[in-house]
Amino acid sequence: MRSYNSPRRTDAALSTRAAILDSARRLFLADGYAKVTVADIASAARVAVQTVYTSTGGKAAILAALLAPVVEDPAVEQTLIAIERTDDPRAIVAITAAGTRQAHERHWEIDWGLMHQNLAEPAVAAVKEAAMAAYLAALTAVADRLTALNALRPELDHADAVDLLWFYLGEPAWITLVGERGWGFDRAESWMAGAAQQALLHTPSIPSDQGAG
């Protein structure tokens, strides 16, 4: 017997799921993930509690769905493609700063409001751990590129480069400067790119005959 899928029914299911996720997002940001119950979400979305579970799978699944766009932002892949297309180490660092800025700015409400402020929650911690692993993998690819170009300062190795990229361009840097210290994204990106370039990249020596006045 052939099953029948009604487009109208599918649209209604998608609309219900969107309403649940939107209601959960607003409640999580306003009250904190720990304080919000499935019943709260159902009430805000004007659906039955069982509908929340059927449509989304419960609080942890809702949280994962809300954070998925942060983890899967296309800026990551676009940044990695861009750094492979240039041999200029300073441009590579600047491109990386711009890419991390784009991903953070696009999802700042979720990134700052959920991932940062609910770190003690197991569900948040698990999703954040996966997100940070992907973030670190991307920065490792940047370190790979700089290493291949022999662009690092002589005292640094690949592991040092990964550490410094994380220090200057990783999640904690954006959280500290933009979230905690109130810097604008333009200022933060400019400073972080410059600081990372100075910390990571060697400056070609000037031949003595050109350096003399």
Secondary structure in CASP SS format (residue, H / E / C, confidence):
PFRMAT SS
TARGET T0000
AUTHOR 0000-0000-0000
METHOD secondary structure of the structure
MODEL  1
M C 1.00
R C 1.00
S C 1.00
Y C 1.00
N C 1.00
S C 1.00
P H 1.00
R H 1.00
R H 1.00
T H 1.00
D H 1.00
A H 1.00
A H 1.00
L H 1.00
S H 1.00
T H 1.00
R H 1.00
A H 1.00
A H 1.00
I H 1.00
L H 1.00
D H 1.00
S H 1.00
A H 1.00
R H 1.00
R H 1.00
L H 1.00
F H 1.00
L H 1.00
A H 1.00
D H 1.00
G C 1.00
Y H 1.00
A H 1.00
K H 1.00
V C 1.00
T C 1.00
V H 1.00
A H 1.00
D H 1.00
I H 1.00
A H 1.00
S H 1.00
A H 1.00
A H 1.00
R C 1.00
V C 1.00
A C 1.00
V H 1.00
Q H 1.00
T H 1.00
V H 1.00
Y H 1.00
T H 1.00
S H 1.00
T H 1.00
G C 1.00
G C 1.00
K H 1.00
A H 1.00
A H 1.00
I H 1.00
L H 1.00
A H 1.00
A H 1.00
L H 1.00
L H 1.00
A H 1.00
P H 1.00
V H 1.00
V H 1.00
E C 1.00
D C 1.00
P H 1.00
A H 1.00
V H 1.00
E H 1.00
Q H 1.00
T H 1.00
L H 1.00
I H 1.00
A H 1.00
I H 1.00
E H 1.00
R C 1.00
T C 1.00
D C 1.00
D C 1.00
P H 1.00
R H 1.00
A H 1.00
I H 1.00
V H 1.00
A H 1.00
I H 1.00
T H 1.00
A H 1.00
A H 1.00
G H 1.00
T H 1.00
R H 1.00
Q H 1.00
A H 1.00
H H 1.00
E H 1.00
R H 1.00
H C 1.00
W H 1.00
E H 1.00
I H 1.00
D H 1.00
W H 1.00
G H 1.00
L H 1.00
M H 1.00
H H 1.00
Q C 1.00
N C 1.00
L C 1.00
A C 1.00
E C 1.00
P H 1.00
A H 1.00
V H 1.00
A H 1.00
A H 1.00
V H 1.00
K H 1.00
E H 1.00
A H 1.00
A H 1.00
M H 1.00
A H 1.00
A H 1.00
Y H 1.00
L H 1.00
A H 1.00
A H 1.00
L H 1.00
T H 1.00
A H 1.00
V H 1.00
A H 1.00
D H 1.00
R H 1.00
L H 1.00
T H 1.00
A H 1.00
L C 1.00
N C 1.00
A C 1.00
L E 1.00
R C 1.00
P C 1.00
E C 1.00
L C 1.00
D C 1.00
H H 1.00
A H 1.00
D H 1.00
A H 1.00
V H 1.00
D H 1.00
L H 1.00
L H 1.00
W H 1.00
F H 1.00
Y H 1.00
L H 1.00
G C 1.00
E H 1.00
P H 1.00
A H 1.00
W H 1.00
I H 1.00
T H 1.00
L H 1.00
V H 1.00
G H 1.00
E H 1.00
R C 1.00
G C 1.00
W C 1.00
G C 1.00
F H 1.00
D H 1.00
R H 1.00
A H 1.00
E H 1.00
S H 1.00
W H 1.00
M H 1.00
A H 1.00
G H 1.00
A H 1.00
A H 1.00
Q H 1.00
Q H 1.00
A H 1.00
L H 1.00
L E 1.00
H C 1.00
T C 1.00
P C 1.00
S C 1.00
I C 1.00
P C 1.00
S H 1.00
D H 1.00
Q H 1.00
G H 1.00
A C 1.00
G C 1.00
END
